[in-house]
Amino acid sequence: MAHAMSELDRLSDKLYTHGPIKENAAVIYRKALEKDLIRGRSIAAIASAALYAACRNSETPRTLGEIAEASLVNKKDVARCYRLLLRRLDIQMPIADPITYISKIGERVGITGQTQGLAIRILREAKKRRIASGKDPMGLAAAALYIACM
């Protein structure tokens, strides 16, 4: 347990996540420990999956790839452990909102705030017309930013 908590501390510091997210990840990890889901699996992979679940639950825009890169665990292993946690702990995840990814992508590529605002309006219109349902939120955000830039 101490090794898992130090891994969660290291990951949350590296990914700049807030205290409540780390606390939620610790609760998820403890539940996995109680249900004996850790046996035969990497502590780092389960801790990474718990942090990813906590980020998704709090609608913090962190991708599975970012979590895997920070944890130095294979993305495939983190994804497998994440699916295991969802299935065995009966965790319900909210659907990711593409608007939360706008500023993340926009800051990374240097898009102005005004253009980001236009992209948010485009996404709201797409939601209103129900053409965004079932699509990848990161892809929708990137597409809206592309259209806004054009």
C-alpha positions in Angstrom: 0.0 0.0 0.0 2.9 2.4 0.8 4.5 1.7 -2.6 1.2 2.4 -4.3 0.6 5.7 -2.4 4.1 6.9 -3.2 3.5 6.0 -6.9 0.2 8.0 -6.8 2.0 10.9 -5.2 4.7 10.9 -7.9 2.1 10.6 -10.7 -0.1 13.3 -9.4 2.8 15.7 -9.0 4.1 14.9 -12.5 0.6 15.4 -14.1 -0.2 18.5 -12.0 -3.5 17.0 -10.6 -5.2 18.4 -7.6 -5.4 16.9 -4.1 -9.0 15.6 -4.4 -8.2 13.7 -7.6 -5.3 12.0 -5.8 -7.5 11.2 -2.8 -10.1 9.7 -5.2 -7.4 7.6 -6.9 -6.3 6.4 -3.5 -9.9 5.4 -2.6 -10.2 3.5 -5.9 -6.9 1.7 -5.3 -8.0 0.7 -1.8 -11.2 -0.7 -3.2 -9.1 -2.7 -5.7 -6.9 -3.9 -2.9 -9.9 -5.1 -0.9 -11.3 -7.0 -3.8 -7.9 -8.6 -4.4 -7.5 -7.1 -7.9 -3.9 -6.3 -7.4 -2.6 -9.9 -7.2 -0.6 -10.7 -10.4 -0.7 -7.2 -11.7 1.8 -4.3 -11.5 1.2 -1.9 -8.6 2.2 0.9 -10.9 -0.3 -0.1 -13.6 -3.2 -0.4 -11.1 -2.2 3.0 -9.5 -2.0 4.6 -12.9 -5.4 3.2 -13.9 -6.8 4.4 -10.6 -5.5 7.9 -11.2 -6.9 7.8 -14.8 -10.3 6.8 -13.4 -10.1 9.6 -10.8 -9.3 12.1 -13.6 -12.1 10.9 -15.8 -14.5 10.9 -12.8 -13.6 14.6 -12.0 -13.7 15.5 -15.7 -10.0 16.6 -15.6 -8.7 16.4 -19.2 -5.9 13.8 -19.0 -5.5 11.2 -21.7 -4.6 7.6 -21.1 -1.4 8.2 -23.1 -0.4 11.0 -20.7 -0.9 8.9 -17.7 1.0 6.0 -19.2 3.9 8.2 -20.2 4.1 9.7 -16.7 3.9 6.3 -15.0 6.4 4.6 -17.3 3.9 1.7 -17.7 2.8 0.5 -21.1 -0.4 2.2 -22.3 -1.9 -1.2 -23.1 -1.4 -2.4 -19.5 -2.8 0.8 -18.0 -5.9 0.5 -20.3 -6.3 -3.2 -19.3 -6.2 -2.4 -15.6 -8.5 0.6 -16.1 -11.2 -1.6 -17.7 -10.7 -4.2 -14.9 -11.3 -1.5 -12.3 -14.4 -0.2 -14.1 -15.8 -3.7 -14.5 -15.0 -5.2 -11.1 -15.6 -2.1 -8.9 -18.8 -1.0 -10.8 -17.5 2.5 -11.4 -19.6 4.6 -13.7 -17.7 7.2 -15.7 -19.3 10.4 -17.0 -19.0 11.1 -20.7 -16.1 13.4 -21.5 -17.0 16.8 -22.6 -15.0 18.0 -25.7 -15.1 21.6 -24.4 -12.6 20.7 -21.6 -10.0 19.7 -24.2 -10.2 23.0 -26.2 -7.9 25.0 -23.9 -5.5 22.0 -23.5 -5.1 21.6 -27.3 -5.2 25.4 -27.9 -2.4 26.2 -25.4 -0.3 23.4 -26.7 -0.3 24.7 -30.3 -0.5 28.4 -29.5 -4.1 29.2 -30.6 -5.5 32.6 -29.3 -8.2 32.8 -26.7 -10.6 34.4 -29.2 -10.2 31.4 -31.6 -10.7 29.0 -28.7 -13.9 30.8 -27.8 -15.1 30.4 -31.4 -14.3 26.6 -31.2 -16.3 26.4 -28.0 -19.3 28.0 -29.7 -18.9 25.5 -32.6 -18.9 22.6 -30.1 -22.0 23.9 -28.4 -23.8 24.2 -31.7 -22.8 20.7 -32.6 -24.2 19.4 -29.3 -27.4 21.3 -29.8 -27.8 19.7 -33.3 -26.9 16.3 -31.7 -24.1 15.6 -34.2 -21.4 15.2 -31.5 -22.9 12.1 -29.8 -20.7 9.0 -29.7 -17.6 10.8 -31.1 -14.1 11.0 -29.6 -14.1 14.1 -27.4 -10.4 14.9 -28.2 -11.1 14.5 -31.9 -14.1 16.8 -31.7 -12.2 19.4 -29.9 -9.4 19.3 -32.4 -11.9 19.5 -35.3 -13.6 22.5 -33.7 -10.3 24.3 -33.3 -9.3 23.5 -36.9 -12.6 25.0 -38.1 -12.3 28.0 -35.9 -8.8 28.6 -37.2 -9.9 28.4 -40.8 
